[in-house]
Amino acid sequence: MNRVYVCSCFGITEQQVRDHAGKGACTPRQIASACKAGTDCGSCVRRIQALLGRGACPRRELADQGESGVLSAEMPGMPVVQPQAA
């Protein structure tokens, strides 16, 4: 199997990013919450953005409709990340 690594820091492959996206992660931040990709040196964030594309995101669409909490990390396997005050 040919693995294409997106994040060298944490050994995250394109397939792993796609798997997390398939489970509902729509943004690089949500991918980072799921697998840490993009949280060290940051050089992979643009590649993650490219893999995610600009396709439909069911959770983003629900948020636009006013559903509360859908963009927070309430997905199985994804830790909840609390925002820090500036």
All heavy atoms as a GROMACS GRO file, in nm:
protein
  622
    1MET      N    1   0.084  -0.118   0.000
    1MET     CA    2   0.000   0.000   0.000
    1MET      C    3   0.088   0.124   0.000
    1MET      O    4   0.182   0.135   0.077
    1MET     CB    5  -0.090  -0.003   0.123
    1MET     CG    6  -0.176   0.118   0.138
    1MET     SD    7  -0.280   0.100   0.285
    1MET     CE    8  -0.402   0.217   0.244
    2ASN      N    9   0.057   0.219  -0.085
    2ASN     CA   10   0.134   0.342  -0.097
    2ASN      C   11   0.072   0.449  -0.007
    2ASN      O   12  -0.038   0.495  -0.032
    2ASN     CB   13   0.136   0.388  -0.242
    2ASN     CG   14   0.228   0.506  -0.264
    2ASN    OD1   15   0.309   0.539  -0.179
    2ASN    ND2   16   0.215   0.569  -0.378
    3ARG      N   17   0.141   0.487   0.099
    3ARG     CA   18   0.091   0.588   0.192
    3ARG      C   19   0.150   0.723   0.156
    3ARG      O   20   0.271   0.737   0.143
    3ARG     CB   21   0.130   0.552   0.334
    3ARG     CG   22   0.057   0.431   0.384
    3ARG     CD   23   0.084   0.413   0.533
    3ARG     NE   24   0.004   0.302   0.582
    3ARG     CZ   25   0.053   0.197   0.643
    3ARG    NH1   26   0.182   0.188   0.665
    3ARG    NH2   27  -0.026   0.102   0.685
    4VAL      N   28   0.063   0.821   0.143
    4VAL     CA   29   0.107   0.957   0.120
    4VAL      C   30   0.085   1.034   0.249
    4VAL      O   31  -0.028   1.050   0.294
    4VAL     CB   32   0.028   1.023   0.004
    4VAL    CG1   33   0.072   1.167  -0.016
    4VAL    CG2   34   0.046   0.943  -0.124
    5TYR      N   35   0.195   1.077   0.309
    5TYR     CA   36   0.188   1.146   0.437
    5TYR      C   37   0.155   1.294   0.416
    5TYR      O   38   0.214   1.361   0.332
    5TYR     CB   39   0.318   1.132   0.516
    5TYR     CG   40   0.333   0.992   0.571
    5TYR    CD1   41   0.401   0.894   0.500
    5TYR    CD2   42   0.274   0.957   0.691
    5TYR    CE1   43   0.412   0.766   0.549
    5TYR    CE2   44   0.284   0.828   0.742
    5TYR     CZ   45   0.353   0.733   0.669
    5TYR     OH   46   0.362   0.605   0.718
    6VAL      N   47   0.061   1.341   0.494
    6VAL     CA   48   0.023   1.482   0.494
    6VAL      C   49   0.099   1.552   0.606
    6VAL      O   50   0.155   1.659   0.587
    6VAL     CB   51  -0.129   1.498   0.517
    6VAL    CG1   52  -0.168   1.643   0.534
    6VAL    CG2   53  -0.207   1.435   0.404
    7CYS      N   54   0.102   1.491   0.722
    7CYS     CA   55   0.166   1.549   0.840
    7CYS      C   56   0.284   1.461   0.882
    7CYS      O   57   0.264   1.350   0.933
    7CYS     CB   58   0.065   1.560   0.954
    7CYS     SG   59   0.136   1.623   1.108
    8SER      N   60   0.402   1.510   0.858
    8SER     CA   61   0.523   1.435   0.895
    8SER      C   62   0.543   1.432   1.046
    8SER      O   63   0.596   1.336   1.100
    8SER     CB   64   0.647   1.498   0.831
    8SER     OG   65   0.631   1.506   0.692
    9CYS      N   66   0.501   1.537   1.113
    9CYS     CA   67   0.522   1.547   1.257
    9CYS      C   68   0.451   1.434   1.333
    9CYS      O   69   0.505   1.381   1.429
    9CYS     CB   70   0.474   1.682   1.309
    9CYS     SG   71   0.561   1.824   1.239
   10PHE      N   72   0.330   1.399   1.288
   10PHE     CA   73   0.252   1.298   1.358
   10PHE      C   74   0.223   1.175   1.272
   10PHE      O   75   0.148   1.087   1.315
   10PHE     CB   76   0.121   1.359   1.411
   10PHE     CG   77   0.144   1.463   1.515
   10PHE    CD1   78   0.134   1.598   1.485
   10PHE    CD2   79   0.182   1.428   1.644
   10PHE    CE1   80   0.157   1.695   1.582
   10PHE    CE2   81   0.206   1.524   1.741
   10PHE     CZ   82   0.193   1.657   1.709
   11GLY      N   83   0.282   1.168   1.153
   11GLY     CA   84   0.265   1.050   1.067
   11GLY      C   85   0.123   1.030   1.018
   11GLY      O   86   0.075   0.917   1.009
   12ILE      N   87   0.052   1.139   0.985
   12ILE     CA   88  -0.087   1.132   0.941
   12ILE      C   89  -0.090   1.127   0.788
   12ILE      O   90  -0.028   1.209   0.721
   12ILE     CB   91  -0.168   1.253   0.992
   12ILE    CG1   92  -0.157   1.265   1.144
   12ILE    CG2   93  -0.314   1.244   0.947
   12ILE    CD1   94  -0.206   1.145   1.222
   13THR      N   95  -0.165   1.031   0.735
   13THR     CA   96  -0.173   1.012   0.591
   13THR      C   97  -0.295   1.082   0.532
   13THR      O   98  -0.388   1.121   0.604
   13THR     CB   99  -0.183   0.863   0.556
   13THR    OG1  100  -0.306   0.811   0.608
   13THR    CG2  101  -0.064   0.784   0.611
   14GLU      N  102  -0.296   1.095   0.399
   14GLU     CA  103  -0.411   1.151   0.329
   14GLU      C  104  -0.536   1.070   0.361
   14GLU      O  105  -0.643   1.126   0.383
   14GLU     CB  106  -0.389   1.150   0.178
   14GLU     CG  107  -0.294   1.256   0.128
   14GLU     CD  108  -0.285   1.258  -0.024
   14GLU    OE1  109  -0.342   1.170  -0.091
   14GLU    OE2  110  -0.219   1.351  -0.074
   15GLN      N  111  -0.522   0.938   0.365
   15GLN     CA  112  -0.638   0.853   0.392
   15GLN      C  113  -0.695   0.879   0.531
   15GLN      O  114  -0.816   0.881   0.549
   15GLN     CB  115  -0.604   0.705   0.375
   15GLN     CG  116  -0.725   0.614   0.385
   15GLN     CD  117  -0.831   0.649   0.281
   15GLN    OE1  118  -0.802   0.660   0.162
   15GLN    NE2  119  -0.954   0.669   0.326
   16GLN      N  120  -0.608   0.900   0.628
   16GLN     CA  121  -0.656   0.929   0.763
   16GLN      C  122  -0.733   1.061   0.766
   16GLN      O  123  -0.836   1.072   0.832
   16GLN     CB  124  -0.540   0.932   0.862
   16GLN     CG  125  -0.484   0.795   0.891
   16GLN     CD  126  -0.357   0.802   0.974
   16GLN    OE1  127  -0.258   0.859   0.931
   16GLN    NE2  128  -0.362   0.744   1.093
   17VAL      N  129  -0.684   1.162   0.694
   17VAL     CA  130  -0.754   1.290   0.686
   17VAL      C  131  -0.891   1.268   0.621
   17VAL      O  132  -0.993   1.317   0.670
   17VAL     CB  133  -0.672   1.395   0.610
   17VAL    CG1  134  -0.755   1.520   0.582
   17VAL    CG2  135  -0.545   1.431   0.687
   18ARG      N  136  -0.893   1.192   0.511
   18ARG     CA  137  -1.021   1.163   0.443
   18ARG      C  138  -1.116   1.086   0.535
   18ARG      O  139  -1.237   1.112   0.534
   18ARG     CB  140  -0.996   1.084   0.316
   18ARG     CG  141  -0.935   1.167   0.206
   18ARG     CD  142  -0.929   1.089   0.074
   18ARG     NE  143  -0.857   1.164  -0.024
   18ARG     CZ  144  -0.732   1.137  -0.064
   18ARG    NH1  145  -0.668   1.034  -0.012
   18ARG    NH2  146  -0.674   1.212  -0.155
   19ASP      N  147  -1.063   0.994   0.613
   19ASP     CA  148  -1.148   0.918   0.707
   19ASP      C  149  -1.212   1.011   0.810
   19ASP      O  150  -1.331   1.000   0.839
   19ASP     CB  151  -1.067   0.809   0.778
   19ASP     CG  152  -1.027   0.695   0.685
   19ASP    OD1  153  -1.083   0.684   0.573
   19ASP    OD2  154  -0.937   0.617   0.724
   20HIS      N  155  -1.132   1.102   0.865
   20HIS     CA  156  -1.186   1.196   0.964
   20HIS      C  157  -1.288   1.289   0.898
   20HIS      O  158  -1.390   1.322   0.959
   20HIS     CB  159  -1.074   1.276   1.030
   20HIS     CG  160  -0.991   1.195   1.124
   20HIS    ND1  161  -1.043   1.133   1.235
   20HIS    CD2  162  -0.858   1.165   1.122
   20HIS    CE1  163  -0.946   1.068   1.298
   20HIS    NE2  164  -0.833   1.086   1.231
   21ALA      N  165  -1.260   1.331   0.775
   21ALA     CA  166  -1.356   1.415   0.703
   21ALA      C  167  -1.486   1.339   0.679
   21ALA      O  168  -1.595   1.395   0.692
   21ALA     CB  169  -1.296   1.462   0.570
   22GLY      N  170  -1.475   1.211   0.649
   22GLY     CA  171  -1.594   1.129   0.629
   22GLY      C  172  -1.678   1.113   0.754
   22GLY      O  173  -1.798   1.090   0.748
   23LYS      N  174  -1.612   1.129   0.869
   23LYS     CA  175  -1.683   1.121   0.998
   23LYS      C  176  -1.737   1.256   1.041
   23LYS      O  177  -1.793   1.268   1.149
   23LYS     CB  178  -1.590   1.065   1.105
   23LYS     CG  179  -1.553   0.920   1.081
   23LYS     CD  180  -1.452   0.873   1.184
   23LYS     CE  181  -1.406   0.732   1.153
   23LYS     NZ  182  -1.294   0.692   1.239
   24GLY      N  183  -1.715   1.360   0.958
   24GLY     CA  184  -1.774   1.489   0.987
   24GLY      C  185  -1.680   1.604   1.012
   24GLY      O  186  -1.724   1.717   1.030
   25ALA      N  187  -1.549   1.581   1.016
   25ALA     CA  188  -1.454   1.692   1.035
   25ALA      C  189  -1.448   1.773   0.907
   25ALA      O  190  -1.411   1.721   0.802
   25ALA     CB  191  -1.316   1.638   1.072
   26CYS      N  192  -1.487   1.899   0.913
   26CYS     CA  193  -1.500   1.982   0.794
   26CYS      C  194  -1.392   2.088   0.780
   26CYS      O  195  -1.382   2.152   0.678
   26CYS     CB  196  -1.635   2.054   0.795
   26CYS     SG  197  -1.776   1.945   0.801
   27THR      N  198  -1.315   2.108   0.884
   27THR     CA  199  -1.214   2.215   0.883
   27THR      C  200  -1.080   2.160   0.929
   27THR      O  201  -1.075   2.058   0.998
   27THR     CB  202  -1.255   2.330   0.978
   27THR    OG1  203  -1.252   2.282   1.113
   27THR    CG2  204  -1.393   2.385   0.944
   28PRO      N  205  -0.971   2.229   0.894
   28PRO     CA  206  -0.840   2.187   0.946
   28PRO      C  207  -0.837   2.181   1.098
   28PRO      O  208  -0.774   2.094   1.155
   28PRO     CB  209  -0.745   2.293   0.891
   28PRO     CG  210  -0.810   2.337   0.764
   28PRO     CD  211  -0.957   2.337   0.796
   29ARG      N  212  -0.908   2.270   1.165
   29ARG     CA  213  -0.910   2.269   1.312
   29ARG      C  214  -0.976   2.142   1.363
   29ARG      O  215  -0.932   2.083   1.462
   29ARG     CB  216  -0.983   2.392   1.364
   29ARG     CG  217  -0.979   2.400   1.516
   29ARG     CD  218  -1.028   2.530   1.566
   29ARG     NE  219  -0.929   2.632   1.526
   29ARG     CZ  220  -0.936   2.758   1.562
   29ARG    NH1  221  -1.035   2.800   1.636
   29ARG    NH2  222  -0.845   2.843   1.522
   30GLN      N  223  -1.083   2.097   1.297
   30GLN     CA  224  -1.150   1.974   1.340
   30GLN      C  225  -1.063   1.852   1.310
   30GLN      O  226  -1.061   1.757   1.388
   30GLN     CB  227  -1.286   1.962   1.272
   30GLN     CG  228  -1.384   2.065   1.324
   30GLN     CD  229  -1.511   2.072   1.244
   30GLN    OE1  230  -1.519   2.024   1.130
   30GLN    NE2  231  -1.613   2.133   1.301
   31ILE      N  232  -0.990   1.856   1.199
   31ILE     CA  233  -0.894   1.749   1.170
   31ILE      C  234  -0.787   1.746   1.279
   31ILE      O  235  -0.750   1.640   1.330
   31ILE     CB  236  -0.830   1.767   1.030
   31ILE    CG1  237  -0.935   1.753   0.919
   31ILE    CG2  238  -0.714   1.671   1.010
   31ILE    CD1  239  -0.995   1.615   0.902
   32ALA      N  240  -0.738   1.864   1.318
   32ALA     CA  241  -0.637   1.873   1.424
   32ALA      C  242  -0.689   1.816   1.555
   32ALA      O  243  -0.616   1.746   1.626
   32ALA     CB  244  -0.593   2.018   1.443
   33SER      N  245  -0.815   1.843   1.585
   33SER     CA  246  -0.874   1.788   1.708
   33SER      C  247  -0.882   1.636   1.703
   33SER      O  248  -0.869   1.569   1.804
   33SER     CB  249  -1.014   1.845   1.730
   33SER     OG  250  -1.008   1.982   1.759
   34ALA      N  251  -0.902   1.583   1.584
   34ALA     CA  252  -0.917   1.439   1.568
   34ALA      C  253  -0.785   1.364   1.572
   34ALA      O  254  -0.777   1.254   1.625
   34ALA     CB  255  -0.991   1.409   1.438
   35CYS      N  256  -0.679   1.424   1.513
   35CYS     CA  257  -0.555   1.345   1.498
   35CYS      C  258  -0.426   1.424   1.520
   35CYS      O  259  -0.318   1.370   1.497
   35CYS     CB  260  -0.552   1.279   1.361
   35CYS     SG  261  -0.546   1.397   1.224
   36LYS      N  262  -0.434   1.550   1.558
   36LYS     CA  263  -0.320   1.638   1.584
   36LYS      C  264  -0.253   1.693   1.459
   36LYS      O  265  -0.165   1.777   1.469
   36LYS     CB  266  -0.215   1.569   1.671
   36LYS     CG  267  -0.263   1.537   1.811
   36LYS     CD  268  -0.157   1.461   1.886
   36LYS     CE  269  -0.112   1.538   2.007
   36LYS     NZ  270  -0.006   1.469   2.078
   37ALA      N  271  -0.292   1.648   1.341
   37ALA     CA  272  -0.229   1.700   1.218
   37ALA      C  273  -0.246   1.850   1.212
   37ALA      O  274  -0.355   1.903   1.232
   37ALA     CB  275  -0.290   1.634   1.095
   38GLY      N  276  -0.138   1.921   1.186
   38GLY     CA  277  -0.142   2.066   1.174
   38GLY      C  278  -0.116   2.140   1.303
   38GLY      O  279  -0.119   2.263   1.305
   39THR      N  280  -0.091   2.068   1.411
   39THR     CA  281  -0.074   2.135   1.541
   39THR      C  282   0.071   2.155   1.582
   39THR      O  283   0.097   2.219   1.683
   39THR     CB  284  -0.146   2.056   1.652
   39THR    OG1  285  -0.088   1.927   1.664
   39THR    CG2  286  -0.294   2.045   1.626
   40ASP      N  287   0.166   2.103   1.505
   40ASP     CA  288   0.307   2.120   1.544
   40ASP      C  289   0.370   2.229   1.456
   40ASP      O  290   0.357   2.346   1.487
   40ASP     CB  291   0.382   1.988   1.535
   40ASP     CG  292   0.517   1.991   1.605
   40ASP    OD1  293   0.532   2.070   1.700
   40ASP    OD2  294   0.606   1.915   1.564
   41CYS      N  295   0.430   2.193   1.346
   41CYS     CA  296   0.499   2.294   1.264
   41CYS      C  297   0.401   2.370   1.173
   41CYS      O  298   0.430   2.480   1.130
   41CYS     CB  299   0.609   2.230   1.182
   41CYS     SG  300   0.554   2.138   1.037
   42GLY      N  301   0.285   2.310   1.143
   42GLY     CA  302   0.184   2.379   1.064
   42GLY      C  303   0.201   2.372   0.914
   42GLY      O  304   0.118   2.422   0.839
   43SER      N  305   0.307   2.308   0.866
   43SER     CA  306   0.331   2.306   0.722
   43SER      C  307   0.229   2.222   0.645
   43SER      O  308   0.218   2.236   0.524
   43SER     CB  309   0.473   2.256   0.692
   43SER     OG  310   0.486   2.120   0.728
   44CYS      N  311   0.152   2.141   0.713
   44CYS     CA  312   0.056   2.054   0.645
   44CYS      C  313  -0.084   2.115   0.636
   44CYS      O  314  -0.172   2.060   0.570
   44CYS     CB  315   0.047   1.919   0.714
   44CYS     SG  316  -0.004   1.929   0.886
   45VAL      N  317  -0.106   2.229   0.698
   45VAL     CA  318  -0.241   2.284   0.705
   45VAL      C  319  -0.297   2.314   0.566
   45VAL      O  320  -0.413   2.283   0.538
   45VAL     CB  321  -0.244   2.411   0.794
   45VAL    CG1  322  -0.381   2.478   0.788
   45VAL    CG2  323  -0.210   2.374   0.938
   46ARG      N  324  -0.217   2.366   0.476
   46ARG     CA  325  -0.267   2.394   0.341
   46ARG      C  326  -0.303   2.267   0.266
   46ARG      O  327  -0.400   2.263   0.192
   46ARG     CB  328  -0.166   2.476   0.262
   46ARG     CG  329  -0.160   2.619   0.310
   46ARG     CD  330  -0.069   2.702   0.223
   46ARG     NE  331  -0.060   2.834   0.281
   46ARG     CZ  332  -0.068   2.944   0.210
   46ARG    NH1  333  -0.082   2.939   0.081
   46ARG    NH2  334  -0.059   3.061   0.270
   47ARG      N  335  -0.225   2.163   0.287
   47ARG     CA  336  -0.256   2.034   0.223
   47ARG      C  337  -0.386   1.977   0.281
   47ARG      O  338  -0.468   1.923   0.207
   47ARG     CB  339  -0.141   1.936   0.243
   47ARG     CG  340  -0.163   1.802   0.181
   47ARG     CD  341  -0.163   1.811   0.029
   47ARG     NE  342  -0.198   1.681  -0.027
   47ARG     CZ  343  -0.278   1.664  -0.129
   47ARG    NH1  344  -0.330   1.768  -0.191
   47ARG    NH2  345  -0.306   1.544  -0.172
   48ILE      N  346  -0.407   1.992   0.410
   48ILE     CA  347  -0.532   1.947   0.472
   48ILE      C  348  -0.648   2.026   0.414
   48ILE      O  349  -0.752   1.969   0.379
   48ILE     CB  350  -0.525   1.961   0.625
   48ILE    CG1  351  -0.424   1.862   0.682
   48ILE    CG2  352  -0.663   1.941   0.688
   48ILE    CD1  353  -0.388   1.886   0.828
   49GLN      N  354  -0.632   2.158   0.399
   49GLN     CA  355  -0.736   2.240   0.339
   49GLN      C  356  -0.768   2.192   0.198
   49GLN      O  357  -0.886   2.184   0.159
   49GLN     CB  358  -0.694   2.387   0.334
   49GLN     CG  359  -0.691   2.453   0.469
   49GLN     CD  360  -0.629   2.592   0.463
   49GLN    OE1  361  -0.536   2.617   0.386
   49GLN    NE2  362  -0.679   2.680   0.548
   50ALA      N  363  -0.666   2.159   0.123
   50ALA     CA  364  -0.687   2.111  -0.014
   50ALA      C  365  -0.761   1.977  -0.015
   50ALA      O  366  -0.848   1.955  -0.100
   50ALA     CB  367  -0.553   2.098  -0.086
   51LEU      N  368  -0.727   1.888   0.077
   51LEU     CA  369  -0.795   1.759   0.084
   51LEU      C  370  -0.942   1.776   0.123
   51LEU      O  371  -1.028   1.704   0.073
   51LEU     CB  372  -0.726   1.667   0.185
   51LEU     CG  373  -0.592   1.609   0.140
   51LEU    CD1  374  -0.522   1.541   0.257
   51LEU    CD2  375  -0.611   1.512   0.026
   52LEU      N  376  -0.969   1.870   0.212
   52LEU     CA  377  -1.107   1.893   0.254
   52LEU      C  378  -1.186   1.960   0.143
   52LEU      O  379  -1.307   1.938   0.131
   52LEU     CB  380  -1.111   1.980   0.381
   52LEU     CG  381  -1.053   1.916   0.505
   52LEU    CD1  382  -1.050   2.017   0.619
   52LEU    CD2  383  -1.130   1.792   0.546
   53GLY      N  384  -1.120   2.041   0.063
   53GLY     CA  385  -1.187   2.107  -0.048
   53GLY      C  386  -1.294   2.204  -0.002
   53GLY      O  387  -1.300   2.244   0.114
   54ARG      N  388  -1.378   2.239  -0.094
   54ARG     CA  389  -1.487   2.332  -0.064
   54ARG      C  390  -1.621   2.263  -0.079
   54ARG      O  391  -1.721   2.326  -0.107
   54ARG     CB  392  -1.479   2.453  -0.155
   54ARG     CG  393  -1.357   2.537  -0.132
   54ARG     CD  394  -1.363   2.664  -0.213
   54ARG     NE  395  -1.245   2.742  -0.190
   54ARG     CZ  396  -1.243   2.850  -0.113
   54ARG    NH1  397  -1.352   2.888  -0.052
   54ARG    NH2  398  -1.132   2.917  -0.098
   55GLY      N  399  -1.621   2.133  -0.061
   55GLY     CA  400  -1.744   2.056  -0.075
   55GLY      C  401  -1.843   2.083   0.036
   55GLY      O  402  -1.817   2.160   0.129
   56ALA      N  403  -1.956   2.020   0.026
   56ALA     CA  404  -2.062   2.037   0.126
   56ALA      C  405  -2.015   1.982   0.260
   56ALA      O  406  -1.945   1.883   0.267
   56ALA     CB  407  -2.188   1.964   0.081
   57CYS      N  408  -2.053   2.049   0.363
   57CYS     CA  409  -2.023   2.005   0.500
   57CYS      C  410  -2.155   2.003   0.574
   57CYS      O  411  -2.208   2.108   0.610
   57CYS     CB  412  -1.926   2.101   0.567
   57CYS     SG  413  -1.893   2.056   0.739
   58PRO      N  414  -2.211   1.885   0.598
   58PRO     CA  415  -2.341   1.877   0.664
   58PRO      C  416  -2.346   1.949   0.798
   58PRO      O  417  -2.443   2.014   0.831
   58PRO     CB  418  -2.363   1.726   0.684
   58PRO     CG  419  -2.273   1.660   0.586
   58PRO     CD  420  -2.157   1.755   0.565
   59ARG      N  421  -2.239   1.941   0.876
   59ARG     CA  422  -2.239   2.006   1.007
   59ARG      C  423  -2.237   2.157   0.992
   59ARG      O  424  -2.298   2.229   1.068
   59ARG     CB  425  -2.119   1.957   1.088
   59ARG     CG  426  -2.132   1.809   1.121
   59ARG     CD  427  -2.011   1.752   1.188
   59ARG     NE  428  -1.999   1.804   1.321
   59ARG     CZ  429  -1.889   1.862   1.367
   59ARG    NH1  430  -1.783   1.872   1.293
   59ARG    NH2  431  -1.884   1.908   1.489
   60ARG      N  432  -2.165   2.211   0.891
   60ARG     CA  433  -2.163   2.355   0.868
   60ARG      C  434  -2.301   2.402   0.823
   60ARG      O  435  -2.350   2.507   0.863
   60ARG     CB  436  -2.057   2.391   0.764
   60ARG     CG  437  -2.035   2.541   0.753
   60ARG     CD  438  -1.924   2.579   0.656
   60ARG     NE  439  -1.799   2.514   0.686
   60ARG     CZ  440  -1.732   2.437   0.599
   60ARG    NH1  441  -1.779   2.415   0.480
   60ARG    NH2  442  -1.617   2.384   0.633
   61GLU      N  443  -2.367   2.323   0.738
   61GLU     CA  444  -2.501   2.358   0.692
   61GLU      C  445  -2.600   2.362   0.808
   61GLU      O  446  -2.684   2.451   0.815
   61GLU     CB  447  -2.546   2.260   0.584
   61GLU     CG  448  -2.467   2.275   0.455
   61GLU     CD  449  -2.486   2.158   0.360
   61GLU    OE1  450  -2.571   2.072   0.385
   61GLU    OE2  451  -2.415   2.156   0.258
   62LEU      N  452  -2.589   2.269   0.903
   62LEU     CA  453  -2.675   2.271   1.021
   62LEU      C  454  -2.649   2.394   1.105
   62LEU      O  455  -2.742   2.456   1.157
   62LEU     CB  456  -2.655   2.145   1.105
   62LEU     CG  457  -2.712   2.015   1.049
   62LEU    CD1  458  -2.669   1.897   1.134
   62LEU    CD2  459  -2.863   2.023   1.039
   63ALA      N  460  -2.523   2.432   1.117
   63ALA     CA  461  -2.489   2.551   1.195
   63ALA      C  462  -2.548   2.675   1.130
   63ALA      O  463  -2.599   2.765   1.198
   63ALA     CB  464  -2.338   2.565   1.208
   64ASP      N  465  -2.543   2.681   0.998
   64ASP     CA  466  -2.600   2.795   0.927
   64ASP      C  467  -2.751   2.804   0.947
   64ASP      O  468  -2.809   2.911   0.941
   64ASP     CB  469  -2.569   2.786   0.777
   64ASP     CG  470  -2.422   2.810   0.746
   64ASP    OD1  471  -2.350   2.863   0.834
   64ASP    OD2  472  -2.379   2.775   0.635
   65GLN      N  473  -2.814   2.689   0.974
   65GLN     CA  474  -2.958   2.686   0.997
   65GLN      C  475  -2.994   2.713   1.143
   65GLN      O  476  -3.110   2.712   1.181
   65GLN     CB  477  -3.016   2.550   0.957
   65GLN     CG  478  -3.006   2.522   0.809
   65GLN     CD  479  -3.042   2.379   0.776
   65GLN    OE1  480  -3.090   2.304   0.861
   65GLN    NE2  481  -3.018   2.340   0.651
   66GLY      N  482  -2.892   2.735   1.227
   66GLY     CA  483  -2.918   2.772   1.365
   66GLY      C  484  -2.911   2.658   1.465
   66GLY      O  485  -2.944   2.677   1.581
   67GLU      N  486  -2.870   2.538   1.423
   67GLU     CA  487  -2.856   2.427   1.518
   67GLU      C  488  -2.740   2.458   1.611
   67GLU      O  489  -2.630   2.487   1.568
   67GLU     CB  490  -2.827   2.296   1.443
   67GLU     CG  491  -2.941   2.249   1.356
   67GLU     CD  492  -3.055   2.190   1.435
   67GLU    OE1  493  -3.029   2.134   1.543
   67GLU    OE2  494  -3.169   2.201   1.390
   68SER      N  495  -2.764   2.455   1.740
   68SER     CA  496  -2.658   2.488   1.836
   68SER      C  497  -2.567   2.368   1.860
   68SER      O  498  -2.612   2.255   1.863
   68SER     CB  499  -2.719   2.533   1.968
   68SER     OG  500  -2.790   2.427   2.026
   69GLY      N  501  -2.439   2.397   1.874
   69GLY     CA  502  -2.342   2.295   1.913
   69GLY      C  503  -2.292   2.206   1.802
   69GLY      O  504  -2.208   2.122   1.826
   70VAL      N  505  -2.339   2.223   1.678
   70VAL     CA  506  -2.299   2.128   1.575
   70VAL      C  507  -2.156   2.146   1.528
   70VAL      O  508  -2.097   2.053   1.476
   70VAL     CB  509  -2.394   2.130   1.451
   70VAL    CG1  510  -2.531   2.084   1.490
   70VAL    CG2  511  -2.397   2.267   1.388
   71LEU      N  512  -2.098   2.262   1.548
   71LEU     CA  513  -1.960   2.280   1.506
   71LEU      C  514  -1.860   2.265   1.620
   71LEU      O  515  -1.742   2.274   1.600
   71LEU     CB  516  -1.940   2.417   1.438
   71LEU     CG  517  -2.006   2.429   1.301
   71LEU    CD1  518  -1.976   2.566   1.242
   71LEU    CD2  519  -1.961   2.320   1.206
   72SER      N  520  -1.910   2.240   1.738
   72SER     CA  521  -1.819   2.209   1.847
   72SER      C  522  -1.775   2.064   1.830
   72SER      O  523  -1.834   1.989   1.754
   72SER     CB  524  -1.886   2.230   1.983
   72SER     OG  525  -1.994   2.142   1.998
   73ALA      N  526  -1.672   2.027   1.900
   73ALA     CA  527  -1.618   1.892   1.883
   73ALA      C  528  -1.704   1.791   1.958
   73ALA      O  529  -1.665   1.737   2.060
   73ALA     CB  530  -1.473   1.886   1.930
   74GLU      N  531  -1.823   1.767   1.909
   74GLU     CA  532  -1.915   1.672   1.972
   74GLU      C  533  -1.920   1.541   1.896
   74GLU      O  534  -2.016   1.468   1.901
   74GLU     CB  535  -2.056   1.733   1.976
   74GLU     CG  536  -2.066   1.855   2.062
   74GLU     CD  537  -2.204   1.918   2.057
   74GLU    OE1  538  -2.289   1.869   1.980
   74GLU    OE2  539  -2.226   2.014   2.129
   75MET      N  540  -1.815   1.512   1.823
   75MET     CA  541  -1.812   1.392   1.742
   75MET      C  542  -1.741   1.281   1.818
   75MET      O  543  -1.644   1.308   1.890
   75MET     CB  544  -1.740   1.420   1.610
   75MET     CG  545  -1.812   1.523   1.528
   75MET     SD  546  -1.720   1.584   1.385
   75MET     CE  547  -1.608   1.457   1.347
   76PRO      N  548  -1.786   1.156   1.802
   76PRO     CA  549  -1.718   1.046   1.868
   76PRO      C  550  -1.570   1.041   1.827
   76PRO      O  551  -1.539   1.057   1.712
   76PRO     CB  552  -1.793   0.922   1.818
   76PRO     CG  553  -1.923   0.972   1.765
   76PRO     CD  554  -1.899   1.114   1.723
   77GLY      N  555  -1.486   1.024   1.924
   77GLY     CA  556  -1.343   1.013   1.895
   77GLY      C  557  -1.272   1.146   1.884
   77GLY      O  558  -1.153   1.151   1.862
   78MET      N  559  -1.347   1.255   1.895
   78MET     CA  560  -1.285   1.387   1.885
   78MET      C  561  -1.296   1.455   2.020
   78MET      O  562  -1.407   1.476   2.069
   78MET     CB  563  -1.352   1.472   1.777
   78MET     CG  564  -1.328   1.420   1.638
   78MET     SD  565  -1.398   1.528   1.513
   78MET     CE  566  -1.284   1.665   1.520
   79PRO      N  567  -1.185   1.493   2.082
   79PRO     CA  568  -1.192   1.559   2.212
   79PRO      C  569  -1.252   1.698   2.201
   79PRO      O  570  -1.238   1.764   2.099
   79PRO     CB  571  -1.045   1.567   2.256
   79PRO     CG  572  -0.968   1.562   2.128
   79PRO     CD  573  -1.049   1.478   2.033
   80VAL      N  574  -1.320   1.740   2.304
   80VAL     CA  575  -1.378   1.874   2.307
   80VAL      C  576  -1.266   1.972   2.343
   80VAL      O  577  -1.197   1.955   2.443
   80VAL     CB  578  -1.492   1.883   2.409
   80VAL    CG1  579  -1.544   2.025   2.420
   80VAL    CG2  580  -1.603   1.788   2.370
   81VAL      N  581  -1.249   2.073   2.259
   81VAL     CA  582  -1.145   2.174   2.281
   81VAL      C  583  -1.214   2.302   2.321
   81VAL      O  584  -1.296   2.355   2.247
   81VAL     CB  585  -1.061   2.195   2.152
   81VAL    CG1  586  -0.958   2.302   2.174
   81VAL    CG2  587  -0.997   2.064   2.110
   82GLN      N  588  -1.182   2.351   2.440
   82GLN     CA  589  -1.241   2.474   2.489
   82GLN      C  590  -1.159   2.594   2.440
   82GLN      O  591  -1.037   2.594   2.451
   82GLN     CB  592  -1.244   2.475   2.642
   82GLN     CG  593  -1.326   2.364   2.702
   82GLN     CD  594  -1.473   2.375   2.665
   82GLN    OE1  595  -1.525   2.484   2.650
   82GLN    NE2  596  -1.538   2.261   2.648
   83PRO      N  597  -1.226   2.698   2.385
   83PRO     CA  598  -1.152   2.816   2.342
   83PRO      C  599  -1.091   2.889   2.461
   83PRO      O  600  -1.148   2.889   2.570
   83PRO     CB  601  -1.258   2.904   2.274
   83PRO     CG  602  -1.389   2.846   2.311
   83PRO     CD  603  -1.367   2.707   2.362
   84GLN      N  604  -0.975   2.949   2.439
   84GLN     CA  605  -0.909   3.023   2.546
   84GLN      C  606  -0.933   3.172   2.526
   84GLN      O  607  -0.939   3.221   2.414
   84GLN     CB  608  -0.759   2.996   2.544
   84GLN     CG  609  -0.726   2.851   2.572
   84GLN     CD  610  -0.577   2.826   2.567
   84GLN    OE1  611  -0.499   2.913   2.535
   84GLN    NE2  612  -0.536   2.704   2.599
   85ALA      N  613  -0.947   3.243   2.634
   85ALA     CA  614  -0.967   3.388   2.628
   85ALA      C  615  -0.842   3.454   2.576
   85ALA      O  616  -0.730   3.412   2.606
   85ALA     CB  617  -1.003   3.441   2.766
   86ALA      N  618  -0.862   3.558   2.498
   86ALA     CA  619  -0.747   3.630   2.439
   86ALA      C  620  -0.678   3.720   2.537
   86ALA      O  621  -0.721   3.763   2.634
   86ALA     CB  622  -0.794   3.713   2.320
   0.00000   0.00000   0.00000
